[in-house]
C-alpha cells in the first residue's frame, strides 16, 4: 500500500521509514547537528519526551502545533532513543517505548482511515482484519498482561483467533511498543554519550528521585524473607536458578537500586565475577522488555522461592507489598 504522507503527519509516527528518511535528509552528522541551533532544540524536545515517558504522562500534543520543523521533531524522537541508550537503564527503555506507542495510538484513533491503515500495514497489521493466525496472535500478545488476551480465553476457529471490535487498536499499540523495545538500547559512540552527559545525568537523577518517592530510601532490613533468603544463598555460594536471579534482580531494580548496587549484592558470592555478573544483571533487568516487576508471592511459591514465611507475609500477595509494609512499620516506630 503506497500513499504519500504529508510532512506534518510524519512527526506523529517517527518510527516509520518515511519519517526517518525525512530526518536523515536534514541531519547528516550527529555531532554537527547537536552543535547547531535546530540540534539544541531537538535535544530539548528529546529530553521532554524522555521525561514525559519517565513520569508516564498521558497527554499528547499534535506536533503540527509546535514551532519545530517536522524533520527536527523526528530528530527529537531519535535523540530521545539515544539519551535512554546512554543512560543504559532498561526500565527507561521500556518507559520510552511504551510512551511512544501510546502517543502513536492516540493520533491513530482520530487519523484518516487511509493513513491509519498505512501506518498499521507498515508494522505488519491489517486494520481491516477481524482475526489473526494463532502464531501471529501469540507472538503479539506475549507481554500483554490482561487475562483476556490469553489464548485459552479467546475464540479460536480453524487456526485463527477472532478479535472483538477495537482490539486491533490494542494490538497495533503493542506491536509498536515491541518494535521500539527490540531496537533499543542503541549502540551509541562513547563520545556522543559524553556530549549528552548533562542531559542523561538530569534524566538519571529524575529517575532515582521517582524511585525514592515511591519506595523511599532503600532499607535492606525491610526486604521480604524470600529476598533475604536469596541474598543469603548468594553469600553462601549457592547457584541461583534463573527465576531466583530474576526475582532478586527485578526486586532490587524496582525499589531503586542501581545496576552497580545490584552487582554489589552479587559480589558477596565467593566466586563473584564482575563481568559475568554485570552481564547477567543487565540481561535479567531487561528480559521480556516490560517485565520489571518482581514475581508475585504466588509465583515465588510455584518456583520454590517462598522461604521463611512469617505473619506479615499473610497480609500481602507480593514482595513489594511486604517491603512497603515493613518500611511503614519501621517508620511509625521511629
C-alpha positions as CSV (number, residue, x, y, z in Angstrom):
1,X,0.0,0.0,0.0
2,X,1.6,3.2,-1.2
3,X,0.4,6.7,-0.2
4,X,2.3,10.0,0.2
5,X,2.2,11.2,3.8
6,X,2.2,14.9,4.4
7,X,5.3,16.1,6.3
8,X,3.0,17.4,9.0
9,X,1.8,13.9,9.6
10,X,5.2,12.2,9.8
11,X,6.2,13.5,13.3
12,X,3.2,11.7,14.8
13,X,4.7,8.4,13.7
14,X,8.5,9.0,13.8
15,X,9.3,5.2,13.8
16,X,8.1,5.0,10.2
17,X,10.7,4.5,7.4
18,X,9.3,7.6,5.7
19,X,9.8,9.7,8.8
20,X,13.3,8.6,9.4
21,X,14.2,9.3,5.8
22,X,13.0,12.8,6.1
23,X,15.1,13.4,9.2
24,X,18.2,11.9,7.5
25,X,18.0,14.3,4.6
26,X,18.5,17.2,7.1
27,X,20.8,15.6,9.6
28,X,24.0,14.3,8.0
29,X,26.3,14.5,11.0
30,X,25.0,14.0,14.6
31,X,27.9,15.9,16.1
32,X,27.4,18.9,13.8
33,X,23.6,18.7,14.3
34,X,24.0,18.8,18.1
35,X,26.2,21.9,17.8
36,X,23.5,23.7,15.7
37,X,20.5,25.7,16.9
38,X,18.0,23.2,15.5
39,X,20.0,20.4,17.1
40,X,19.8,22.1,20.5
41,X,16.0,22.5,20.0
42,X,15.7,18.8,19.0
43,X,17.7,17.8,22.1
44,X,15.4,19.8,24.3
45,X,12.5,18.0,22.7
46,X,14.2,14.7,23.2
47,X,14.6,15.4,26.9
48,X,11.0,16.4,27.0
49,X,9.9,13.1,25.5
50,X,12.0,11.0,27.9
51,X,10.8,12.9,30.9
52,X,7.2,12.5,29.7
53,X,7.9,8.8,29.4
54,X,9.5,8.6,32.8
55,X,6.7,10.4,34.5
56,X,4.2,8.4,32.5
57,X,2.5,11.5,31.0
58,X,-0.7,10.7,29.1
59,X,-1.3,14.0,27.4
60,X,-0.1,14.2,23.8
61,X,0.1,17.4,21.7
62,X,-0.3,17.4,17.9
63,X,3.2,18.0,16.6
64,X,1.8,20.3,13.9
65,X,1.1,22.8,16.7
66,X,4.8,23.1,17.6
67,X,7.2,25.5,16.1
68,X,9.9,22.9,15.4
69,X,10.1,21.8,11.8
70,X,8.9,18.2,11.1
71,X,12.3,16.8,10.4
72,X,13.7,18.2,13.6
73,X,10.7,17.0,15.6
74,X,11.5,13.5,14.3
75,X,15.2,14.1,15.1
76,X,14.0,14.8,18.7
77,X,12.5,11.3,18.7
78,X,15.7,9.8,17.5
79,X,17.7,11.7,20.2
80,X,15.3,10.5,22.9
81,X,16.3,6.9,21.9
82,X,20.0,8.0,22.1
83,X,19.5,9.5,25.5
84,X,17.9,6.4,27.1
85,X,20.6,4.3,25.4
86,X,23.3,6.4,27.0
87,X,21.6,6.2,30.4
88,X,21.7,2.4,30.0
89,X,18.6,1.6,32.1
90,X,16.3,-0.9,30.5
91,X,13.3,0.3,32.6
92,X,13.8,3.7,31.0
93,X,13.9,2.0,27.5
94,X,10.6,0.3,28.3
95,X,9.1,3.5,29.5
96,X,10.1,5.4,26.3
97,X,8.8,2.5,24.1
98,X,5.5,2.5,25.9
99,X,5.2,6.3,25.8
100,X,5.9,6.4,22.0
101,X,3.4,3.5,21.3
102,X,0.7,5.2,23.3
103,X,1.4,8.5,21.7
104,X,1.1,7.0,18.2
105,X,-2.1,5.2,19.2
106,X,-3.5,8.5,20.4
107,X,-3.1,10.1,17.0
108,X,-4.2,6.9,15.1
109,X,-7.5,6.9,16.9
110,X,-8.6,10.0,15.0
111,X,-6.5,9.6,11.9
112,X,-7.7,9.5,8.3
113,X,-8.6,5.8,7.7
114,X,-6.1,5.5,4.8
115,X,-3.2,6.9,6.9
116,X,-4.2,4.7,9.8
117,X,-4.2,1.6,7.6
118,X,-0.8,2.7,6.1
119,X,0.8,3.0,9.5
120,X,-0.6,-0.3,10.6
121,X,0.4,-2.1,7.5
122,X,3.9,-0.7,7.9
123,X,4.3,-2.7,11.1
124,X,2.6,-5.8,9.7
125,X,-1.0,-5.4,10.9
126,X,-4.1,-5.0,8.7
127,X,-6.7,-2.7,10.3
128,X,-9.5,-4.4,8.4
129,X,-8.7,-7.8,10.0
130,X,-11.2,-9.4,12.4
131,X,-9.0,-12.4,13.1
132,X,-5.3,-13.3,13.2
133,X,-3.4,-16.6,12.7
134,X,-2.7,-18.3,16.1
135,X,1.0,-18.0,15.7
136,X,0.9,-14.3,14.9
137,X,-1.6,-13.6,17.7
138,X,0.5,-15.4,20.3
139,X,3.7,-13.6,19.2
140,X,1.8,-10.2,19.6
141,X,0.2,-10.8,23.0
142,X,3.2,-12.4,24.8
143,X,3.7,-9.4,27.1
144,X,0.1,-8.2,27.4
145,X,-0.9,-8.7,31.0
146,X,-4.7,-8.6,30.8
147,X,-6.1,-12.1,31.1
148,X,-8.5,-11.5,28.2
149,X,-5.5,-11.8,25.8
150,X,-4.6,-15.3,26.9
151,X,-5.2,-17.9,24.2
152,X,-7.4,-20.0,26.5
153,X,-9.8,-17.1,26.8
154,X,-10.0,-16.4,23.1
155,X,-12.4,-17.6,20.4
156,X,-10.1,-19.8,18.2
157,X,-11.5,-21.3,15.0
158,X,-9.6,-23.1,12.2
159,X,-6.2,-21.8,13.3
160,X,-7.3,-18.2,13.7
161,X,-8.0,-16.0,16.8
162,X,-11.1,-13.8,16.3
163,X,-10.9,-10.2,17.5
164,X,-13.6,-8.1,19.1
165,X,-14.2,-4.6,17.8
166,X,-11.4,-2.2,18.9
167,X,-9.0,-4.9,19.8
168,X,-6.9,-4.4,16.7
169,X,-6.1,-0.9,18.1
170,X,-4.6,-2.5,21.2
171,X,-2.6,-4.9,19.1
172,X,-1.2,-2.1,16.9
173,X,-0.1,-0.2,20.0
174,X,1.6,-3.3,21.4
175,X,3.3,-4.1,18.1
176,X,4.8,-0.5,18.0
177,X,6.0,-0.9,21.6
178,X,7.6,-4.3,20.9
179,X,9.4,-2.9,17.7
180,X,10.8,0.0,19.7
181,X,11.9,-2.2,22.6
182,X,13.6,-4.6,20.3
183,X,15.7,-1.8,18.7
184,X,17.0,-0.4,22.0
185,X,19.3,0.3,23.6
186,X,21.2,1.6,20.6
187,X,25.0,1.3,20.2
188,X,25.9,4.9,20.8
189,X,29.6,6.0,20.5
190,X,31.1,7.0,23.8
191,X,31.9,10.4,22.5
192,X,28.2,11.1,21.8
193,X,27.2,9.9,25.3
194,X,29.9,12.1,26.8
195,X,28.5,15.1,24.9
196,X,25.0,14.3,26.1
197,X,26.1,13.7,29.7
198,X,24.4,16.8,31.2
199,X,21.0,15.6,29.8
200,X,21.5,12.0,30.7
201,X,22.6,12.9,34.3
202,X,19.4,15.0,34.6
203,X,17.3,12.1,33.4
204,X,19.0,9.6,35.7
205,X,18.6,11.9,38.7
206,X,14.9,12.3,38.0
207,X,14.5,8.5,37.7
208,X,16.3,8.0,41.0
209,X,14.1,10.6,42.6
210,X,11.0,8.9,41.4
211,X,12.2,5.6,42.9
212,X,12.9,7.3,46.2
213,X,9.4,8.9,46.2
214,X,7.8,5.6,45.5
215,X,9.8,3.4,47.8
216,X,11.9,5.8,49.9
217,X,15.5,5.1,50.9
218,X,16.4,1.5,50.3
219,X,16.3,-0.4,53.5
220,X,17.7,-3.9,53.3
221,X,16.2,-4.8,56.7
222,X,12.7,-4.4,55.3
223,X,13.3,-6.9,52.5
224,X,10.8,-9.8,52.5
225,X,12.1,-13.2,53.8
226,X,12.2,-14.6,50.3
227,X,14.6,-11.9,49.1
228,X,16.7,-12.2,52.2
229,X,16.9,-16.0,51.6
230,X,18.1,-15.4,48.0
231,X,20.8,-12.9,49.3
232,X,21.9,-15.5,51.9
233,X,22.1,-18.1,49.2
234,X,24.3,-15.8,47.1
235,X,26.6,-15.2,50.2
236,X,26.9,-18.9,50.8
237,X,27.9,-19.6,47.2
238,X,24.7,-21.3,46.1
239,X,24.0,-21.1,42.4
240,X,20.5,-19.5,42.0
241,X,18.0,-20.7,39.4
242,X,17.1,-18.3,36.6
243,X,13.9,-17.4,38.4
244,X,15.8,-16.8,41.6
245,X,18.2,-14.4,39.8
246,X,15.3,-12.7,38.0
247,X,13.4,-12.3,41.3
248,X,16.2,-10.7,43.3
249,X,17.4,-8.5,40.4
250,X,13.9,-7.3,39.4
251,X,13.1,-6.6,43.1
252,X,16.2,-4.6,43.7
253,X,15.8,-2.8,40.4
254,X,12.2,-1.9,41.2
255,X,12.9,-0.5,44.7
256,X,15.5,1.9,43.1
257,X,18.8,0.1,43.5
258,X,21.3,0.9,40.7
259,X,22.8,-1.8,38.5
260,X,26.1,-1.3,40.3
261,X,24.3,-1.7,43.7
262,X,22.7,-4.9,42.5
263,X,26.1,-6.2,41.3
264,X,27.5,-5.4,44.8
265,X,24.8,-7.8,46.3
266,X,26.1,-10.5,43.9
267,X,29.7,-9.6,44.9
268,X,29.0,-11.3,48.2
269,X,29.3,-14.6,46.5
270,X,32.7,-16.4,46.9
271,X,33.0,-16.9,43.1
272,X,32.0,-13.4,42.1
273,X,32.9,-12.5,38.6
274,X,32.3,-8.8,37.8
275,X,31.9,-9.0,34.0
276,X,29.7,-12.1,34.1
277,X,27.6,-10.6,36.9
278,X,27.1,-7.3,35.2
279,X,26.0,-9.1,32.0
280,X,23.5,-11.2,33.9
281,X,22.1,-8.3,35.9
282,X,21.6,-6.2,32.7
283,X,20.1,-9.2,30.9
284,X,17.6,-10.1,33.7
285,X,16.7,-6.5,34.3
286,X,15.6,-6.1,30.7
287,X,14.3,-9.6,29.9
288,X,10.9,-9.5,28.1
289,X,11.0,-5.8,27.5
290,X,8.2,-5.0,30.0
291,X,8.5,-7.3,32.9
292,X,10.4,-5.2,35.5
293,X,8.1,-6.0,38.5
294,X,9.3,-9.0,40.6
295,X,7.3,-12.1,40.6
296,X,4.2,-12.2,42.9
297,X,4.1,-14.4,46.1
298,X,2.1,-17.0,44.2
299,X,4.8,-17.2,41.5
300,X,7.6,-17.3,44.1
301,X,5.8,-20.3,45.7
302,X,5.4,-22.0,42.4
303,X,9.1,-21.8,41.8
304,X,10.0,-22.9,45.3
305,X,11.4,-19.4,46.2
306,X,9.0,-18.6,49.0
307,X,11.1,-19.0,52.2
308,X,10.7,-18.3,55.9
309,X,7.1,-17.2,55.6
310,X,6.0,-15.0,58.6
311,X,2.9,-13.3,59.8
312,X,3.5,-10.3,57.7
313,X,3.6,-12.5,54.6
314,X,0.0,-13.5,55.3
315,X,-1.0,-9.8,54.9
316,X,0.4,-9.4,51.4
317,X,0.5,-11.1,48.0
318,X,3.6,-9.5,46.6
319,X,7.2,-9.0,47.8
320,X,6.9,-5.3,47.0
321,X,3.8,-5.0,49.2
322,X,5.8,-6.7,52.0
323,X,8.6,-4.2,51.6
324,X,6.3,-1.2,51.8
325,X,4.5,-2.7,54.8
326,X,7.7,-3.2,56.7
327,X,9.1,0.2,55.9
328,X,5.9,1.8,57.1
329,X,6.0,-0.1,60.3
330,X,9.6,0.9,61.0
331,X,8.8,4.5,60.1
332,X,5.9,4.6,62.6
333,X,8.2,3.1,65.3
334,X,10.6,6.0,64.7
